[in-house]
Amino acid sequence: MTLKSTFNADLNKEQQLAVLLDAYYTKHLKHYNFERVRDKKKQFKGIDLVLTHKKTGNSYAVDEKAQLDYLNDDLPTFAFELSYKKAGILKKGWFYDPTKKTEFYSLITGIYTDAPNTYTSCKITLVNRAKLIAFLTNKGISETLLKNTAKTHETKHGKLKLKALSHSTEGYLYISSNNKAEKPVNLILRLDFLLQNGLAKRLI
């Protein structure tokens, strides 16, 4: 019963947040039509939203990632999931997962609420997934490097500095080995770093 209740609560949060997001998309993406994806198989492939340019007809698959665990807070960073464990088995995270069809991430941060499940404002940062992966690769940060670094320090909990990134202004690796059952490994990147390097665009 508890698990079901939590699932329903989380789903309600997402549905209520979608109302605010749709209003922002309508206002700030005037050259695009957008369609929410309801098909579970497509959602599993990392497609929550499809943006279609009104003139060219070009469509883009968007995966929405919201910091719903950090309400009424405005974090300067975002976590890109590299791996996690399910029933003790290591699974590939969504960032490098080749089965995901995501072309853009819609990172939703700075989510503010005046009442439970009622959202008043947020920030939206659109990130080009292919550009980001290519940029990191050119800096010497590959999936293999990150995987090997995490494996070498798998019993460690917390921040791991990467030689190719300034941990204070760009990003770092973070291993959650103690506080979460899934033991996720995330690449933490600063939003300003993504914006300054042309990898992202702030919608609002």
C-alpha positions, 0 to 999 in steps of 0.5 A: 500500500505504501509503495502504491501511495508513493507512486500515485503521489509522484505521478500526481506531482508530474501531472500537476507540473506538466500543466505549468510546463505546457503553459511555458512551452506555449508561451516561449516556443512560438515556432513549435507545436508540442505534443505530450507523449502518452505511450508508455513504450515511447516514454521508456525510450526517453520521449516525453514530448515531441516538438515540431517546427511549424515551418520546416516540420522537423520534429525533436524527441524531448525527455523531461527531467524535473528536480521534484526532490528539491522543491522551493530550491534553485540548484545550479547543477543537474545530475545526468544518470550514468548507472544504478543498481536494480536487485543488485544488478548494475544497469545503464543510466539514461544518459548513455543508454543507446535505447533512448531516442532522446534528442533534447533534455528539458531540465526543469529546475527551480520549481516553486510551490505555494501548496502541495502539488501546485506549482507556481514557477520553474526554470527550463533548460533545453540541452542538446544530448548529442552535442553534450556527449560529443563535447564531453568526448572531445574533452576526454570524458567518455562513457568508458572513462566515467564507468572505469572511474566509478568502478575504481571508487565504487565503495566511495560515497560522494564527489569525485573530481575529474581531471578534464572538468573544474569541479567548482565551475563545470562538473564532477562525478558523484557516487551515492553508495550509502544513502540510496538502494539503487547506488546511482552514479551521476555526472553532475554538471553546472547549468551555466557550464552547459549554457556558456558552451552552447550545449543548452538554451534557457527557455525561461 
